[in-house]
Amino acid sequence: MRYDDAMPIYFDGVSILPAYSELDRESEVDLSVTIGDAGLTCPLILSPMDSCSSVHTVRVITRLGGLGVLHRFCSIDHQVAMATELLGEFGPGLVHVAIGASGDAKTWLERLWAAGVRNYWMDVAHGNTAKAHHMAAEVQRRGGFVVSGAVCVPLDPSQLSGVRYHAIKYGVGGGQLCATRSQRGVGTASLDRLALMRRAAPESTMFFYDGGIRSSGDILKALAFGADAVIIGSLFAATLDSPAPFVGEGLKMIRGMGSTEAQLDHGLDEEEIVSEGMVRTVPVSRKLESVIKELVKGLKLGFFYTGCRSIGEFREQVQLVRV
C-alpha cells in the first residue's frame, strides 16, 4: 500500500490574501484564455451533462466569452445536428464535443469529424485507461484537439498510447452530483493535487478543474492552484434556461450522468447499472446569462483585490493562507 498523508487542500480550507493594487477598477482585468483555436474572454466551461448542455446553453456561454461542450447522451445523429448548428454560427474553433471510448465510439468520431468538428473531450469517469488513451490517440492522429477524461494522478507517458493531451480534466468524484468517492472510495479534486499535477506535466499542457464549483471564490482558488479554466455543471444546470426538466413551480431536476436515472434514460439495462451519480431537485430563479455575468464580475473583483491583471499574473503572484 502507498499512502499520501499530506494534508489535502479544499476550497473552504484556504483563503486568498489581498495585495497592493495599482488597478483603478476591475474592468482593467483581462480574464482571457486560449483553448485550442478558441480565444475566450473568461475561463468558464459548460459541462457536457444532459441537464446542463444544449445548443441554447452552449450558444449563451459562447456569446459571453466562455466555452460550452456538447453532451453525448443522445443519438449520433442528434449530436452531429447540434454540432453542425453551432459550427454554422461560431466556426470549428468554438465547437467542442464530448465522446466516449467504448462500443461504437470510433464511428461517432468519424461522423463528427466529417461534419467539421475538431475539438474532442474524452467523457469518461476514469480517464487513465488504455481504451480512453487509444481513443484520444485516434483524435490526435487526425489532427484534432483532445482533452483527457477525468484524472487526479499524473499520467505516465509510457502508458498513453502515443497521445499527448492538449488539456487535462482534473478531478475525480468532486462534482456536486458525483458519487464516485462515496460509492467507490475513489478520487479527489483537492487543490494541492492540481498543483502537483501541473508541475509534473509538460509546460504546454492546460488544466481544467472539474470539482463542484459553487461560486467565483471557488474559481479564483482553482486558478491560483494551476487551473487554466474551470468546468461548471450543477451551477449552470440550476438555471431557468438549462435543459434540465421542471418538476414543479420554480424547481428543476438536475442529475449526474452516472446516476441510475441518467443511465436508464440513455439505454442501459437496469441489471447493468452501477450508480455513481445523484439526482437532486433544486430551486431555479435566474437565467444562465445572469449567472455567468455574476461569476465573471466576481473573478474580476478577486483579481482587483490582489492587484493582478491576468490569469498568468494571478497564478504567479497570488498568496494564500490556510483557514
LOKEDREN-209063 format. One line per 5 residues: for each residue y, x, z of N, C-alpha, C. Coordinates in nm, 2 decimals. Each point is the difference from the previous one (the first is absolute). Layout:
! LOKEDREN-209063
Y X Z Y X Z Y X Z | ... $
! end
This chain:
! LOKEDREN-209063
-0.12 0.08 0.00 0.12 -0.08 0.00 0.12 0.09 0.00 | 0.10 -0.04 -0.08 0.13 0.06 0.00 0.10 -0.10 0.05 | 0.09 0.04 0.09 0.09 -0.10 0.06 0.15 0.06 0.00 | 0.09 -0.07 -0.06 0.14 0.04 0.00 0.07 -0.06 0.12 | 0.02 0.08 0.10 0.06 -0.05 0.13 0.15 0.01 0.00 $
0.06 0.03 -0.11 0.15 0.00 0.00 0.05 -0.14 0.02 | 0.11 -0.01 0.08 0.06 -0.13 0.03 0.06 -0.06 -0.13 | -0.06 -0.12 -0.05 0.06 -0.06 -0.12 0.14 -0.05 0.02 | 0.07 -0.01 -0.11 0.14 -0.05 0.01 0.00 -0.13 -0.09 | 0.04 -0.11 0.06 0.02 -0.13 -0.07 0.15 -0.04 0.01 $
0.03 -0.10 -0.07 0.14 -0.04 -0.01 0.07 -0.02 0.13 | -0.06 -0.07 0.09 0.06 -0.03 0.13 0.00 0.12 0.10 | -0.06 0.11 -0.04 -0.01 0.11 0.09 0.10 0.11 -0.03 | 0.09 -0.02 -0.10 0.10 0.10 -0.04 0.13 -0.07 -0.04 | 0.11 0.08 0.02 0.13 -0.05 -0.04 0.08 0.10 -0.07 $
0.09 -0.04 -0.09 0.08 0.10 -0.07 0.13 0.02 0.07 | 0.04 0.13 0.01 0.12 0.04 0.07 0.12 -0.01 -0.09 | 0.11 -0.05 0.04 0.12 0.00 -0.08 0.05 0.14 -0.02 | 0.08 0.03 -0.10 0.05 0.13 -0.02 0.15 -0.01 -0.06 | 0.07 0.11 0.00 0.13 0.01 -0.06 0.00 -0.05 -0.14 $
0.09 -0.08 -0.04 0.00 -0.06 -0.14 0.14 0.01 -0.06 | 0.00 0.05 -0.12 0.13 0.00 -0.08 0.01 -0.11 -0.10 | -0.10 -0.09 0.01 0.01 -0.12 -0.09 0.10 -0.10 0.05 | 0.08 -0.06 -0.09 0.10 -0.10 0.04 -0.06 -0.13 0.01 | -0.11 -0.03 -0.08 -0.06 -0.13 0.01 -0.14 0.01 -0.06 $
-0.08 -0.10 0.03 -0.14 0.01 -0.04 -0.02 -0.01 -0.15 | 0.10 -0.05 -0.07 -0.01 -0.01 -0.15 -0.01 0.14 -0.07 | 0.03 0.11 0.08 -0.01 0.13 -0.06 -0.14 0.05 0.00 | -0.09 -0.07 0.06 -0.14 0.04 0.01 -0.07 -0.02 -0.13 | -0.08 0.09 -0.04 -0.08 -0.01 -0.12 -0.15 -0.01 0.03 $
-0.06 -0.12 -0.02 -0.14 -0.02 0.04 -0.10 0.02 -0.12 | 0.05 0.06 -0.11 -0.08 0.00 -0.12 -0.12 0.09 0.02 | -0.11 -0.04 -0.08 -0.12 0.08 0.00 -0.06 -0.03 -0.14 | -0.07 0.10 -0.06 -0.06 -0.01 -0.13 -0.15 0.00 0.02 | -0.06 -0.11 -0.05 -0.15 -0.02 0.01 -0.05 0.00 -0.15 $
-0.07 0.10 -0.04 -0.04 0.01 -0.14 0.12 0.00 -0.09 | 0.01 -0.09 -0.09 0.12 -0.01 -0.09 0.10 -0.10 0.05 | -0.02 -0.05 0.12 0.08 -0.11 0.06 0.11 0.06 0.09 | 0.12 -0.02 -0.03 0.11 0.04 0.09 0.04 -0.11 0.08 | -0.03 0.00 0.13 0.03 -0.11 0.09 0.13 0.03 0.08 $
0.06 -0.10 0.05 0.12 0.02 0.08 -0.03 -0.03 0.15 | -0.13 -0.04 0.03 -0.04 -0.01 0.14 -0.15 0.03 0.01 | -0.04 0.05 0.11 -0.14 0.04 0.02 -0.10 -0.11 0.05 | 0.01 -0.11 -0.06 -0.08 -0.12 0.04 -0.10 -0.04 -0.11 | -0.12 -0.02 0.04 -0.11 -0.03 -0.09 -0.07 -0.13 0.05 $
-0.01 -0.10 -0.09 -0.06 -0.13 0.03 -0.15 0.02 -0.02 | -0.08 -0.03 0.11 -0.14 0.01 0.00 -0.07 -0.09 -0.10 | -0.12 0.05 -0.06 -0.08 -0.08 -0.09 -0.09 -0.10 0.08 | 0.05 -0.07 0.09 -0.07 -0.11 0.07 0.02 -0.13 -0.08 | -0.10 -0.09 -0.01 0.03 -0.12 -0.08 0.09 -0.10 0.07 $
0.03 0.02 0.13 0.10 -0.09 0.07 0.14 0.07 0.00 | 0.01 0.11 -0.07 0.12 0.07 -0.01 0.05 0.03 -0.14 | -0.10 0.04 -0.09 0.03 0.05 -0.13 -0.02 -0.11 -0.11 | 0.11 -0.02 -0.08 -0.01 -0.09 -0.11 0.11 0.05 -0.10 | 0.00 -0.06 -0.12 0.10 0.04 -0.10 0.14 -0.02 0.06 $
0.02 -0.11 0.07 0.13 -0.03 0.06 0.04 0.10 0.10 | -0.09 0.03 0.10 0.04 0.09 0.11 0.02 0.14 -0.06 | -0.09 0.05 -0.09 0.02 0.13 -0.06 0.14 0.00 -0.07 | 0.03 -0.10 -0.07 0.13 -0.01 -0.07 0.11 0.01 0.10 | 0.00 -0.07 0.11 0.10 0.01 0.10 0.03 0.14 0.05 $
-0.11 0.06 0.05 0.02 0.13 0.06 0.04 0.11 -0.11 | -0.05 -0.02 -0.12 0.04 0.10 -0.10 0.14 -0.01 -0.03 | 0.05 -0.12 -0.01 0.15 -0.02 -0.03 0.08 0.05 0.11 | -0.05 0.01 0.12 0.08 0.05 0.12 -0.03 0.15 0.02 | -0.07 0.06 -0.09 -0.01 0.15 0.00 -0.12 0.05 0.07 $
-0.10 -0.09 0.04 -0.12 0.05 0.05 -0.11 -0.01 -0.10 | -0.13 -0.01 0.04 -0.11 0.00 -0.08 -0.11 -0.10 0.04 | -0.05 -0.07 -0.09 -0.11 -0.10 0.04 -0.13 0.04 -0.07 | -0.11 -0.02 0.06 -0.13 0.03 -0.05 -0.08 -0.13 -0.02 | -0.04 -0.03 -0.13 -0.07 -0.12 -0.02 -0.14 0.00 0.05 $
-0.04 -0.11 0.07 -0.13 0.00 0.06 -0.11 -0.02 -0.10 | -0.13 0.03 0.04 -0.11 -0.01 -0.09 -0.10 -0.12 0.03 | 0.04 -0.08 0.09 -0.09 -0.11 0.05 0.02 -0.12 -0.09 | -0.04 0.01 -0.12 0.01 -0.10 -0.10 -0.09 0.04 -0.12 | 0.00 -0.07 -0.11 -0.07 0.04 -0.12 0.08 0.11 -0.07 $
-0.08 0.08 -0.08 0.07 0.11 -0.07 0.10 -0.06 -0.10 | -0.03 -0.12 -0.06 0.10 -0.06 -0.09 0.13 -0.03 0.07 | -0.01 -0.05 0.13 0.12 -0.03 0.07 0.08 0.12 0.04 | -0.07 0.11 0.04 0.07 0.12 0.04 0.07 0.06 -0.12 | -0.07 0.00 -0.12 0.06 0.05 -0.12 0.12 -0.08 -0.04 $
-0.01 -0.14 0.02 0.11 -0.08 -0.04 0.12 0.02 0.09 | -0.02 0.02 0.13 0.11 0.03 0.10 0.06 0.14 -0.04 | -0.08 0.10 -0.03 0.06 0.13 -0.03 0.08 -0.01 -0.13 | -0.06 -0.07 -0.10 0.07 -0.01 -0.13 0.14 -0.07 0.02 | 0.00 -0.10 0.08 0.13 -0.07 0.02 0.10 0.10 0.06 $
-0.04 0.08 0.10 0.09 0.09 0.06 0.04 0.12 -0.09 | -0.10 0.05 -0.08 0.03 0.10 -0.10 0.11 -0.04 -0.09 | 0.00 -0.12 -0.04 0.10 -0.05 -0.09 0.14 0.00 0.06 | 0.01 -0.01 0.13 0.13 0.00 0.07 0.04 0.14 0.05 | -0.09 0.08 0.05 0.03 0.12 0.07 -0.04 0.13 -0.07 $
-0.10 -0.01 -0.10 -0.05 0.12 -0.06 -0.11 0.06 0.09 | -0.08 0.10 -0.06 -0.12 0.04 0.07 0.02 0.08 0.13 | 0.12 0.07 0.02 0.02 0.08 0.12 0.00 -0.09 0.12 | 0.04 -0.12 0.00 0.02 -0.08 0.12 -0.11 -0.11 0.01 | -0.11 0.01 -0.08 -0.11 -0.09 0.01 -0.12 0.08 0.06 $
-0.04 -0.04 0.13 -0.11 0.07 0.07 -0.10 -0.11 0.03 | -0.13 0.04 -0.02 -0.11 -0.10 0.03 -0.10 0.06 0.09 | -0.07 -0.09 0.08 -0.11 0.04 0.08 -0.13 -0.01 -0.08 | -0.09 0.10 0.02 -0.13 -0.01 -0.06 -0.11 0.04 0.10 | -0.12 -0.05 -0.02 -0.11 0.03 0.09 -0.08 0.12 -0.06 $
-0.11 0.03 0.07 -0.08 0.12 -0.04 -0.15 -0.04 -0.03 | -0.03 -0.13 0.01 -0.14 -0.04 -0.01 -0.02 -0.10 -0.12 | -0.12 -0.03 -0.03 -0.03 -0.10 -0.10 0.06 0.03 -0.13 | 0.08 -0.09 -0.05 0.06 0.01 -0.14 0.14 0.06 0.01 | 0.02 0.09 0.09 0.14 0.05 0.02 0.04 0.08 -0.13 $
-0.09 0.07 -0.06 0.04 0.07 -0.12 0.04 -0.09 -0.12 | -0.06 -0.12 0.00 0.04 -0.10 -0.10 0.14 -0.05 0.02 | 0.03 -0.02 0.13 0.13 -0.04 0.04 0.10 0.11 -0.04 | -0.03 0.12 0.03 0.09 0.11 -0.04 0.02 0.00 -0.15 | -0.10 -0.02 -0.08 0.01 0.00 -0.15 0.10 -0.11 -0.04 $
-0.02 -0.12 0.06 0.08 -0.11 -0.04 0.15 0.02 0.04 | 0.02 0.05 0.12 0.14 0.02 0.05 0.06 0.12 -0.08 | -0.07 0.10 -0.03 0.06 0.11 -0.07 0.04 -0.05 -0.14 | -0.09 -0.07 -0.07 0.03 -0.06 -0.13 0.13 -0.09 0.00 | 0.02 -0.06 0.12 0.12 -0.09 0.01 0.13 0.09 0.02 $
-0.02 0.12 0.03 0.12 0.09 0.02 0.02 0.04 0.15 | -0.09 -0.03 0.09 0.02 0.04 0.14 -0.03 0.14 0.01 | 0.08 0.08 0.08 -0.02 0.14 0.01 0.00 0.05 0.15 | 0.02 -0.09 0.09 0.00 0.03 0.14 -0.10 -0.08 0.08 | -0.09 0.08 0.07 -0.12 -0.07 0.07 -0.01 0.04 0.14 $
-0.03 -0.10 0.08 -0.03 0.02 0.15 -0.14 -0.03 0.03 | -0.07 0.10 0.06 -0.14 -0.02 0.04 0.00 -0.09 0.12 | -0.03 -0.13 -0.02 0.01 -0.10 0.10 -0.14 -0.01 0.07 | -0.03 0.10 0.08 -0.12 0.01 0.07 0.02 0.03 0.15 | -0.07 -0.06 0.09 0.02 0.02 0.14 -0.03 0.14 0.05 $
-0.10 0.06 -0.07 -0.04 0.14 0.04 0.03 0.08 -0.13 | 0.11 0.07 0.00 0.05 0.07 -0.12 -0.07 0.13 -0.02 | -0.07 0.06 0.10 -0.06 0.13 -0.02 -0.15 -0.02 -0.03 | -0.03 -0.06 -0.11 -0.14 -0.02 -0.05 -0.02 0.05 -0.14 | -0.12 0.04 -0.03 -0.03 0.06 -0.13 0.04 -0.10 -0.11 $
-0.03 -0.13 0.02 0.03 -0.10 -0.11 0.15 -0.02 -0.02 | 0.07 0.00 0.11 0.15 -0.01 -0.01 0.06 0.12 -0.07 | -0.05 0.12 0.03 0.05 0.12 -0.07 -0.04 0.00 -0.15 | -0.12 -0.05 -0.03 -0.04 0.00 -0.14 0.09 -0.10 -0.08 | 0.03 -0.11 0.06 0.08 -0.10 -0.07 0.14 0.05 -0.02 $
0.05 0.07 0.11 0.14 0.06 -0.01 0.00 0.11 -0.11 | -0.11 0.07 -0.01 -0.01 0.10 -0.11 0.01 -0.06 -0.14 | -0.06 -0.12 -0.01 0.00 -0.07 -0.13 0.15 -0.03 -0.04 | 0.07 -0.04 0.10 0.15 -0.04 -0.02 0.07 0.13 -0.04 | -0.02 0.11 0.07 0.07 0.12 -0.02 -0.04 0.06 -0.13 $
-0.12 -0.01 -0.04 -0.05 0.05 -0.13 0.08 -0.06 -0.12 | 0.04 -0.12 0.02 0.08 -0.07 -0.10 0.15 0.03 0.00 | 0.04 0.07 0.11 0.14 0.03 0.01 0.08 -0.09 0.09 | -0.08 -0.08 0.08 0.07 -0.10 0.09 0.04 0.06 0.13 | 0.09 -0.07 0.07 0.05 0.03 0.13 -0.10 -0.07 0.10 $
-0.05 0.07 0.10 -0.10 -0.06 0.09 0.03 0.03 0.14 | -0.02 -0.11 0.08 0.02 0.00 0.15 -0.14 -0.01 0.06 | -0.02 0.07 0.11 -0.14 0.00 0.06 -0.02 -0.14 0.07 | -0.12 -0.02 0.04 -0.03 -0.11 0.09 0.04 0.04 0.14 | -0.02 -0.08 0.10 0.04 0.02 0.14 -0.07 0.12 0.06 $
0.07 0.10 0.05 -0.06 0.12 0.06 0.08 0.03 0.13 | -0.06 0.08 0.09 0.07 0.04 0.12 -0.04 0.14 0.04 | -0.08 0.07 -0.09 -0.03 0.14 0.02 0.03 0.08 -0.13 | 0.03 0.13 0.02 0.03 0.08 -0.12 -0.12 0.00 -0.10 | 0.03 -0.01 -0.13 -0.10 -0.01 -0.10 -0.05 0.15 -0.04 $
-0.13 0.02 -0.02 -0.05 0.12 -0.04 0.00 0.01 -0.15 | 0.07 0.09 -0.06 0.01 0.01 -0.15 -0.14 0.01 -0.06 | -0.10 0.06 0.07 -0.13 0.02 -0.06 -0.08 -0.13 -0.01 | 0.05 -0.11 0.06 -0.07 -0.13 0.00 0.07 -0.10 -0.09 | 0.10 0.04 -0.07 0.09 -0.10 -0.06 -0.03 -0.03 -0.15 $
-0.12 0.05 -0.05 -0.04 -0.03 -0.14 0.11 0.05 -0.10 | 0.08 0.10 0.04 0.10 0.05 -0.10 0.13 -0.07 0.01 | 0.01 -0.11 0.07 0.13 -0.07 0.00 0.09 0.06 0.10 | 0.13 0.00 -0.04 0.11 0.05 0.09 0.09 -0.12 0.01 | -0.01 -0.07 0.11 0.08 -0.12 0.02 0.15 0.03 0.00 $
0.07 -0.08 -0.07 0.15 0.01 0.00 0.06 -0.05 0.13 | -0.07 -0.09 0.07 0.04 -0.05 0.13 -0.11 -0.04 0.08 | 0.01 0.01 0.13 -0.10 -0.04 0.10 0.05 -0.12 0.08 | -0.09 -0.10 0.01 0.03 -0.11 0.08 -0.06 0.03 0.14 | 0.10 0.02 0.09 -0.05 0.04 0.14 -0.01 -0.11 0.09 $
-0.11 -0.01 0.08 -0.02 -0.10 0.10 -0.12 -0.08 -0.02 | -0.09 0.00 0.09 -0.13 -0.08 0.00 0.00 -0.09 0.12 | 0.00 -0.13 -0.02 -0.01 -0.09 0.11 0.12 -0.03 0.08 | 0.12 0.04 -0.06 0.12 -0.02 0.08 0.08 -0.12 -0.03 | -0.04 -0.07 -0.11 0.08 -0.12 -0.04 -0.02 -0.12 0.10 $
0.10 -0.08 0.01 0.00 -0.11 0.09 -0.11 -0.10 -0.02 | -0.05 -0.01 -0.13 -0.11 -0.09 -0.03 -0.13 0.08 -0.03 | -0.01 0.12 0.05 -0.12 0.08 -0.03 -0.08 0.01 0.13 | -0.13 -0.01 -0.01 -0.09 0.01 0.12 -0.09 0.11 -0.01 | 0.02 0.10 -0.08 -0.09 0.11 -0.02 -0.02 0.08 0.13 $
0.12 0.02 0.07 -0.01 0.08 0.13 -0.07 -0.08 0.11 | 0.02 -0.13 0.01 -0.06 -0.08 0.10 -0.15 -0.03 -0.03 | -0.03 -0.02 -0.13 -0.13 -0.05 -0.03 -0.10 0.12 -0.04 | 0.06 0.11 -0.05 -0.08 0.12 -0.04 0.02 0.12 0.09 | 0.11 0.00 0.08 0.03 0.11 0.09 0.05 0.12 -0.08 $
0.05 -0.03 -0.12 0.03 0.11 -0.10 0.15 -0.01 -0.03 | 0.07 0.11 -0.01 0.13 0.01 -0.06 0.11 0.03 0.09 | 0.12 0.03 -0.05 0.12 0.02 0.07 0.12 -0.01 -0.10 | 0.11 -0.03 0.05 0.12 0.01 -0.08 0.11 0.07 0.08 | -0.04 0.09 0.09 0.10 0.07 0.09 0.09 0.09 -0.08 $
0.12 0.01 0.05 0.10 0.07 -0.08 -0.03 0.15 0.01 | -0.05 0.05 0.10 -0.03 0.15 0.01 -0.10 0.04 -0.11 | -0.10 -0.09 -0.03 -0.10 0.04 -0.10 0.06 -0.01 -0.14 | 0.10 -0.09 -0.02 0.07 0.00 -0.12 0.07 0.14 -0.02 | 0.06 0.05 0.10 0.07 0.13 -0.01 -0.10 0.11 -0.03 $
-0.12 -0.01 0.07 -0.11 0.10 -0.02 -0.05 0.00 -0.15 | -0.02 -0.12 -0.05 -0.05 -0.01 -0.14 0.11 0.04 -0.10 | 0.12 -0.02 0.03 0.11 0.04 -0.09 0.00 0.16 -0.01 | -0.02 0.06 0.11 0.00 0.15 0.01 -0.12 0.05 -0.08 | -0.11 -0.07 0.01 -0.13 0.05 -0.06 0.00 -0.02 -0.15 $
0.08 -0.09 -0.06 -0.01 -0.04 -0.14 0.09 0.09 -0.09 | -0.03 0.00 -0.13 0.09 0.07 -0.09 0.14 -0.05 0.01 | 0.10 0.08 -0.01 0.14 -0.04 0.02 0.04 -0.11 -0.09 | -0.05 -0.01 -0.12 0.04 -0.11 -0.09 -0.06 -0.13 0.03 | -0.10 -0.01 0.09 -0.06 -0.13 0.04 0.09 -0.09 0.08 $
0.01 -0.12 -0.05 0.08 -0.10 0.08 -0.09 -0.07 0.10 | 0.07 -0.05 0.11 -0.08 -0.08 0.10 0.07 -0.13 0.02 | -0.09 -0.11 0.00 0.05 -0.13 0.02 -0.06 -0.05 0.13 | 0.08 -0.04 0.10 -0.06 -0.04 0.13 -0.03 -0.15 -0.01 | -0.13 -0.03 0.05 -0.05 -0.14 0.00 -0.06 -0.02 0.14 $
0.08 -0.06 0.09 -0.05 -0.02 0.13 0.07 -0.10 0.09 | 0.04 -0.11 -0.06 0.05 -0.11 0.08 0.15 0.01 0.03 | 0.08 0.02 -0.11 0.14 0.01 0.02 0.06 -0.13 0.05 | 0.08 0.00 0.10 0.06 -0.12 0.06 0.15 -0.01 -0.02 | 0.07 0.12 -0.02 0.14 0.00 0.00 0.05 0.13 -0.07 $
0.14 0.00 -0.02 0.05 0.12 -0.06 -0.01 0.12 0.10 | -0.01 -0.02 0.13 -0.02 0.11 0.09 -0.14 0.06 -0.02 | -0.10 -0.08 -0.03 -0.13 0.06 -0.03 0.01 0.08 -0.13 | 0.06 -0.05 -0.10 0.02 0.07 -0.13 0.06 0.14 0.03 | 0.11 0.00 0.07 0.07 0.13 0.03 -0.09 0.10 0.07 $
-0.08 -0.04 0.09 -0.09 0.09 0.07 -0.11 0.05 -0.10 | -0.05 -0.09 -0.09 -0.10 0.05 -0.10 0.06 0.10 -0.09 | 0.12 -0.02 -0.04 0.07 0.09 -0.09 0.02 0.14 0.07 | 0.04 -0.01 0.13 0.02 0.12 0.08 -0.13 0.09 0.01 | -0.11 -0.07 0.00 -0.13 0.08 0.02 -0.06 0.03 -0.14 $
0.06 -0.03 -0.11 -0.05 0.05 -0.12 -0.02 -0.09 -0.11 | 0.02 -0.13 0.02 -0.02 -0.10 -0.11 0.11 0.01 -0.10 | -0.04 -0.02 -0.13 0.10 -0.01 -0.10 0.05 -0.15 -0.02 | -0.09 -0.09 0.04 0.02 -0.14 -0.01 -0.10 -0.07 0.09 | 0.03 -0.13 0.02 -0.10 -0.08 0.09 -0.05 -0.12 -0.08 $
-0.12 -0.04 0.03 -0.06 -0.12 -0.05 0.01 -0.11 0.10 | 0.05 -0.11 -0.05 0.02 -0.12 0.09 -0.07 -0.12 -0.05 | -0.09 -0.06 0.09 -0.08 -0.11 -0.04 0.04 -0.13 0.08 | -0.04 0.00 0.13 0.02 -0.12 0.08 0.15 -0.04 0.01 | 0.09 0.09 0.01 0.14 -0.03 0.02 0.05 -0.07 -0.13 $
-0.04 0.04 -0.11 0.04 -0.06 -0.13 -0.08 -0.13 -0.03 | -0.12 -0.01 0.05 -0.08 -0.12 -0.02 0.06 -0.11 0.08 | 0.06 0.03 0.11 0.06 -0.11 0.09 0.14 -0.04 -0.05 | 0.01 -0.02 -0.13 0.13 -0.05 -0.05 -0.02 -0.13 -0.08 | 0.11 -0.07 -0.03 -0.01 -0.13 -0.06 -0.05 0.01 -0.14 $
0.02 0.11 -0.07 -0.04 0.00 -0.14 -0.12 0.09 -0.03 | -0.07 0.04 0.10 -0.12 0.07 -0.02 -0.11 -0.09 -0.05 | -0.11 0.05 -0.06 -0.10 -0.09 -0.05 -0.09 -0.05 0.11 | 0.02 0.04 0.13 -0.08 -0.06 0.11 0.02 -0.15 0.01 | -0.10 -0.08 0.02 0.01 -0.14 0.00 0.07 -0.06 0.13 $
0.07 -0.10 -0.02 0.06 -0.07 0.12 -0.12 -0.08 0.06 | 0.00 -0.01 0.13 -0.10 -0.07 0.08 0.06 -0.10 0.10 | 0.13 -0.02 -0.02 0.08 -0.09 0.08 0.14 0.03 -0.02 | 0.09 -0.08 0.06 0.14 0.02 -0.02 0.05 0.13 0.06 | 0.05 0.09 -0.09 0.04 0.13 0.05 -0.11 0.09 0.04 $
-0.12 -0.02 -0.04 -0.11 0.08 0.04 -0.08 0.04 -0.13 | -0.04 0.13 0.00 -0.09 0.05 -0.11 -0.12 0.07 0.06 | -0.11 0.00 -0.08 -0.12 0.07 0.04 0.00 0.13 -0.08 | 0.00 0.11 0.07 -0.01 0.14 -0.06 -0.13 0.06 0.04 | -0.05 0.09 -0.08 -0.14 0.05 0.03 -0.01 0.14 -0.06 $
-0.08 0.08 0.07 -0.04 0.13 -0.04 -0.11 -0.02 -0.11 | -0.01 0.10 -0.09 -0.10 -0.02 -0.11 -0.14 0.03 0.04 | -0.02 0.05 0.12 -0.13 0.02 0.06 -0.05 -0.12 0.08 | 0.08 -0.10 0.01 -0.03 -0.12 0.08 -0.12 -0.08 -0.07 | -0.07 -0.07 0.08 -0.11 -0.08 -0.06 0.05 -0.10 -0.10 $
0.12 -0.07 0.03 0.05 -0.10 -0.08 0.04 0.06 -0.14 | 0.07 0.12 0.00 0.03 0.06 -0.12 -0.12 0.04 -0.09 | -0.10 0.05 0.07 -0.12 0.04 -0.08 -0.07 -0.12 -0.05 | -0.01 -0.11 0.07 -0.06 -0.12 -0.05 0.08 -0.05 -0.12 | 0.13 0.00 0.01 0.08 -0.05 -0.11 -0.01 0.08 -0.13 $
-0.04 0.13 0.02 -0.01 0.08 -0.12 -0.14 0.04 -0.04 | -0.09 -0.09 0.03 -0.13 0.00 -0.06 -0.12 0.06 0.07 | 0.02 0.06 0.12 -0.11 0.05 0.07 -0.09 -0.11 0.07 | -0.12 0.02 0.00 -0.09 -0.09 0.07 0.01 0.02 0.15 | -0.01 -0.10 0.08 0.02 0.00 0.14 -0.09 0.11 0.07 $
-0.12 0.01 -0.05 -0.09 0.10 0.07 0.03 0.14 -0.03 | 0.09 0.02 -0.11 0.04 0.14 -0.03 0.12 0.04 0.08 | 0.07 -0.09 0.06 0.13 0.03 0.06 -0.01 0.07 0.14 | 0.07 0.10 0.01 0.02 0.07 0.13 0.15 0.01 0.02 | 0.05 -0.09 0.09 0.15 -0.01 0.01 0.07 0.12 0.06 $
0.11 0.04 -0.06 0.08 0.11 0.05 0.15 -0.04 0.00 | 0.02 -0.14 0.00 0.14 -0.04 -0.01 0.02 -0.13 0.08 | 0.13 -0.03 0.02 0.03 -0.12 0.08 0.09 -0.10 -0.08 | 0.00 -0.12 0.04 0.08 -0.11 -0.05 0.10 -0.05 0.11 | 0.12 -0.01 -0.04 0.10 -0.05 0.10 0.09 -0.11 -0.06 $
0.04 -0.09 0.09 0.10 -0.09 -0.04 0.14 0.04 0.06 | 0.10 0.02 -0.09 0.12 0.05 0.05 0.12 -0.08 -0.04 | 0.11 -0.01 0.08 0.12 -0.07 -0.04 0.07 0.07 -0.11 | 0.06 -0.07 -0.10 0.08 0.06 -0.10 0.13 -0.08 -0.01 | 0.11 0.08 -0.02 0.13 -0.06 -0.01 0.09 0.07 -0.10 $
-0.04 0.12 -0.05 0.08 0.08 -0.09 -0.06 0.03 -0.13 | 0.08 0.03 -0.10 -0.05 0.04 -0.13 -0.02 0.15 0.00 | -0.09 0.04 -0.09 -0.03 0.14 -0.01 0.12 0.09 -0.02 | 0.09 -0.05 -0.08 0.12 0.08 -0.03 0.08 0.03 0.12 | 0.01 -0.10 0.09 0.08 0.02 0.12 -0.07 0.10 0.09 $
-0.13 0.00 0.01 -0.08 0.10 0.09 0.02 0.14 -0.06 | -0.01 0.01 -0.13 0.01 0.14 -0.06 0.14 0.05 0.03 | 0.11 -0.08 -0.03 0.13 0.04 0.02 0.03 0.04 0.15 | -0.06 -0.07 0.09 0.02 0.03 0.14 -0.07 0.14 0.04 | -0.11 0.02 -0.06 -0.07 0.13 0.02 0.08 0.12 -0.05 $
0.05 -0.02 -0.12 0.08 0.11 -0.07 0.12 0.03 0.09 | 0.07 -0.11 0.04 0.12 0.02 0.09 -0.04 0.08 0.13 | -0.11 -0.04 0.06 -0.04 0.06 0.12 -0.03 0.15 -0.02 | -0.07 0.03 -0.12 -0.02 0.14 -0.03 0.13 0.08 -0.02 | 0.09 -0.05 -0.07 0.13 0.07 -0.02 0.07 0.02 0.13 $
-0.01 -0.10 0.09 0.07 0.02 0.13 -0.07 0.11 0.09 | -0.14 0.00 -0.02 -0.07 0.11 0.07 0.04 0.13 -0.05 | 0.01 0.02 -0.13 0.05 0.13 -0.05 0.14 0.03 0.05 | 0.08 -0.10 0.00 0.14 0.01 0.05 0.00 0.06 0.14 | -0.09 -0.05 0.09 -0.01 0.04 0.14 -0.04 0.15 0.01 $
-0.07 0.05 -0.10 -0.05 0.14 0.00 0.08 0.09 -0.09 | 0.10 -0.05 -0.07 0.09 0.08 -0.08 -0.07 0.05 -0.13 | -0.10 -0.08 -0.05 -0.08 0.05 -0.11 0.03 -0.09 -0.12 | 0.01 0.06 -0.12 0.04 -0.07 -0.12 -0.12 -0.03 -0.09 | -0.12 0.06 0.02 -0.11 -0.02 -0.09 -0.13 0.00 0.08 $
-0.11 -0.04 -0.06 -0.13 0.00 0.07 -0.04 0.14 0.03 | 0.02 0.09 -0.10 -0.04 0.14 0.02 0.08 0.07 0.11 | 0.13 -0.03 0.01 0.08 0.05 0.11 -0.04 -0.05 0.13 | -0.03 -0.13 0.00 -0.04 -0.07 0.12 -0.13 0.06 0.06 | -0.10 0.02 -0.09 -0.13 0.06 0.04 0.02 0.14 0.06 $
0.09 0.08 -0.06 0.02 0.14 0.05 0.08 0.01 0.13 | 0.09 -0.10 0.02 0.10 0.02 0.11 -0.02 -0.09 0.12 | -0.07 -0.11 -0.02 -0.02 -0.10 0.11 -0.07 0.06 0.12 | 0.05 -0.04 0.12 -0.07 0.04 0.12 -0.05 -0.13 0.07 | -0.12 0.02 0.06 -0.07 -0.12 0.06 -0.03 0.04 0.14 $
-0.02 -0.10 0.09 -0.04 0.02 0.14 -0.11 -0.10 0.04 | -0.10 0.04 0.07 -0.09 -0.10 0.06 0.07 -0.09 0.10 | -0.05 -0.12 0.00 0.06 -0.10 0.09 -0.11 -0.07 0.08 $
! end
